[in-house]
């Protein structure tokens, strides 16, 4: 699996997402993902599956240094003391000595960004997380974190797929050598039935979903974390990394509507800010 470097980390460019896989049902799914070759696992306290992810990792027999594990603090816990409690709880559930990346899951409306990032930096300095990052920041917030607070942001995780334009954010992050981690890379399943992606897929002997993933991995500085419960789909997503798109493919995907955002909780920031 191709990797991307950020700070002292190297991240597999194709990871395994675990959103909407709560409880014990998640464990066999993650076990399967690890068996077929995933080494980058993405979870969060809000997903309610960190214990299942931890059990799958513990039973895998894979050396800890060969794994890249991300978890996240929920936006309701963004006070320094609450962050520490949330982190300790996550680490305990995962049964790990450290995580590779600890992220702010969503910014809160009253976030004291400097205090929050200082707390995360403290966890990094203690060796409890190898790096820190943010998710779902708009341009104003990411610039504040990187340029004003000068936090050591290792990654920024946002919704990104062939139907949503993230070019401005991607250009900014590339300029700062910060990878963009694309969640919902299949647009919550919509990519699998898109006619344009399916046509490109037939040309490559691939599915529409595989083309959506290949398109993300075709871009410098982008990591993708699709989720898949079925082993066949897990393998199919991994195989997408082998697809080589050409300019005709890229142009066809570029012509798709790019204004479709599907993750819009009421606490989301103003995206155009």
C-alpha positions in Angstrom: 0.0 0.0 0.0 1.3 3.4 -1.0 1.9 5.7 1.9 2.1 9.5 2.4 4.4 11.3 4.9 3.3 14.0 7.3 5.6 15.1 10.0 7.1 12.0 11.6 4.2 9.8 10.3 3.7 7.7 7.2 0.1 7.0 6.5 -1.3 4.3 4.3 -3.2 6.2 1.6 -6.1 3.8 1.7 -7.6 3.3 5.1 -10.6 1.6 6.6 -13.5 3.7 8.0 -15.8 2.4 10.7 -18.6 5.0 10.9 -22.0 3.5 11.6 -20.6 0.2 12.7 -21.4 0.4 16.5 -21.0 -2.3 19.1 -19.7 -5.8 18.8 -20.8 -6.2 15.2 -17.8 -4.0 14.2 -15.2 -6.5 15.5 -15.5 -9.2 12.8 -15.7 -6.5 10.1 -12.4 -4.9 11.3 -10.9 -8.4 11.7 -11.8 -9.1 8.1 -10.3 -5.7 6.9 -7.1 -6.4 8.7 -6.9 -9.9 7.1 -7.3 -8.6 3.6 -4.6 -6.1 4.1 -5.8 -2.8 5.6 -3.3 -1.3 8.1 -4.9 2.1 8.6 -8.0 2.0 10.8 -10.2 5.1 11.5 -12.6 5.2 14.5 -13.9 7.8 16.9 -15.5 8.0 20.4 -18.8 8.9 18.7 -18.8 5.7 16.7 -19.2 3.6 19.8 -17.0 0.9 18.5 -13.5 1.6 19.9 -13.6 -1.5 22.1 -14.5 -3.6 19.1 -11.7 -2.1 17.0 -9.3 -2.7 19.8 -10.4 -6.3 20.2 -9.9 -6.8 16.4 -6.4 -5.3 16.6 -5.5 -7.4 19.6 -6.5 -10.6 17.9 -4.9 -9.8 14.6 -1.4 -10.7 15.5 -0.2 -7.6 13.5 2.7 -5.8 15.1 1.6 -2.4 16.5 4.2 -0.5 14.6 2.7 -1.8 11.3 -0.7 -0.3 12.1 -2.0 3.3 11.9 -4.9 4.0 14.2 -6.9 7.2 14.3 -9.6 8.2 16.8 -11.4 11.4 17.5 -12.8 13.6 20.3 -16.5 14.6 19.9 -17.4 18.3 19.7 -19.2 18.1 23.1 -15.9 17.3 24.8 -13.8 20.2 23.7 -12.8 21.6 27.0 -9.3 20.7 28.2 -10.4 18.4 31.1 -13.1 16.8 29.0 -10.6 16.1 26.2 -8.3 14.4 28.6 -11.1 12.2 30.0 -12.3 11.4 26.5 -8.8 10.5 25.3 -8.1 8.3 28.3 -11.4 6.5 27.8 -10.7 6.0 24.0 -7.2 4.6 24.7 -8.6 2.3 27.3 -11.3 1.0 25.0 -8.8 0.5 22.2 -6.5 -1.4 24.6 -3.5 0.5 23.1 -0.6 2.4 24.7 -0.9 5.1 22.1 -2.8 6.1 19.0 -1.2 7.4 15.8 -3.5 10.3 15.3 -5.9 12.0 17.6 -8.3 14.5 16.0 -11.0 17.1 16.7 -14.0 15.4 15.2 -16.1 18.5 14.7 -15.4 22.1 15.9 -17.9 23.4 18.4 -19.6 26.8 18.1 -17.8 28.1 21.2 -14.5 26.3 20.7 -11.5 27.9 22.3 -9.2 26.6 19.5 -5.9 27.6 21.1 -6.8 25.8 24.4 -8.1 22.7 22.6 -5.0 22.4 20.4 -2.7 23.0 23.3 -4.3 20.1 25.1 -3.9 17.9 22.1 -0.3 19.0 21.7 0.2 17.9 25.3 -1.0 14.4 24.6 1.4 14.3 21.7 4.3 15.5 23.9 3.5 12.8 26.4 3.7 10.2 23.6 0.1 9.2 23.9 -0.6 10.1 20.3 2.0 10.3 17.6 0.3 13.2 15.9 -2.8 15.5 16.1 -5.3 16.6 13.5 -8.6 18.2 12.8 -11.8 17.2 10.9 -14.5 19.3 9.4 -12.8 22.7 9.7 -13.7 25.4 7.3 -11.0 27.6 5.7 -11.1 30.1 8.5 -10.6 27.5 11.2 -7.8 25.6 9.5 -5.9 28.8 8.8 -6.3 29.8 12.4 -5.0 26.5 13.6 -2.1 26.4 11.2 -1.1 30.1 10.8 -2.2 31.8 14.0 -1.8 29.0 16.6 0.9 27.2 14.7 -0.3 23.8 15.8 1.4 20.8 14.3 -1.6 19.6 12.3 -0.8 16.3 10.7 -4.0 15.8 8.7 -7.3 17.4 8.0 -10.3 15.0 7.5 -13.2 16.3 5.4 -16.0 15.0 3.2 -14.6 14.5 -0.3 -15.8 12.5 -3.3 -16.4 13.1 -7.0 -19.5 15.2 -6.4 -18.0 17.7 -3.9 -15.4 20.4 -4.8 -12.6 20.6 -2.2 -10.1 22.2 -4.6 -9.6 25.4 -2.5 -9.0 23.3 0.7 -6.8 20.9 -1.1 -4.7 23.6 -2.6 -4.2 25.3 0.8 -3.3 22.0 2.6 -0.8 21.1 -0.1 0.9 24.4 0.4 1.3 23.5 4.1 2.2 19.8 3.4 -0.9 18.6 5.3 -2.7 15.6 3.8 -6.4 15.7 3.2 -8.2 12.6 4.5 -11.3 12.0 2.5 -14.2 10.6 4.4 -17.5 9.5 2.7 -15.3 8.9 -0.4 -18.2 7.0 -2.1 -20.7 9.8 -1.3 -22.5 7.4 1.1 -22.9 4.8 -1.6 -24.1 7.2 -4.4 -20.8 6.8 -6.4 -21.6 3.1 -6.9 -24.6 3.9 -9.1 -23.3 6.9 -11.0 -23.4 6.4 -14.8 -20.2 8.4 -15.6 -18.2 6.5 -13.0 -19.7 3.2 -14.2 -18.7 4.0 -17.8 -15.1 4.8 -16.8 -15.2 1.6 -14.8 -16.1 -0.6 -17.7 -13.1 0.8 -19.6 -10.8 -0.3 -16.8 -12.6 -3.5 -15.9 -13.6 -1.9 -12.6 -16.7 -0.8 -10.7 -18.0 2.8 -10.4 -17.1 2.7 -6.7 -13.5 1.7 -7.5 -13.2 4.6 -9.9 -14.4 7.0 -7.2 -11.6 5.7 -4.9 -9.0 5.7 -7.7 -9.9 9.3 -8.5 -9.1 10.3 -4.9 -5.8 8.4 -4.8 -4.9 9.9 -8.2 -4.6 13.3 -6.4 -1.4 14.3 -4.6 -1.8 14.7 -0.9 -5.1 12.8 -0.6 -5.9 9.8 1.7 -9.2 7.9 1.4 -11.0 6.0 4.2 -13.9 4.0 2.6 -15.9 1.7 4.8 -17.2 -1.7 3.7 -18.8 -4.4 5.8 -18.5 -7.2 3.3 -15.1 -8.8 2.7 -15.6 -8.7 -1.1 -16.2 -4.9 -0.9 -13.2 -4.5 1.4 -11.0 -6.2 -1.2 -12.6 -4.3 -4.1 -11.8 -1.0 -2.4 -8.2 -2.1 -1.9 -7.9 -3.2 -5.5 -9.0 0.3 -6.6 -5.5 1.5 -5.7 -4.2 -0.3 -8.7 -6.3 1.6 -11.2 -4.5 4.1 -13.4 -6.8 6.9 -14.6 -6.1 8.8 -17.8 -6.8 12.4 -18.8 -10.1 11.5 -20.4 -11.2 9.9 -17.2 -10.2 12.9 -15.1 -11.9 15.3 -17.4 -15.2 13.3 -17.3 -15.1 13.2 -13.5 -14.2 16.9 -13.4 -17.4 17.6 -15.4 -19.6 16.0 -12.7 -21.6 18.4 -10.4 -19.4 19.3 -7.5 -21.9 21.0 -5.1 -23.2 17.9 -3.4 -22.4 17.8 0.3 -24.1 14.9 2.1 -22.8 15.3 5.7 -24.6 18.3 7.1 -25.2 18.0 10.8 -26.8 21.1 12.5 -23.6 21.8 14.4 -21.4 22.0 11.2 -19.4 25.2 10.6 -20.2 27.6 7.8 -18.4 25.9 4.9 -17.8 29.0 2.9 -16.2 30.9 5.8 
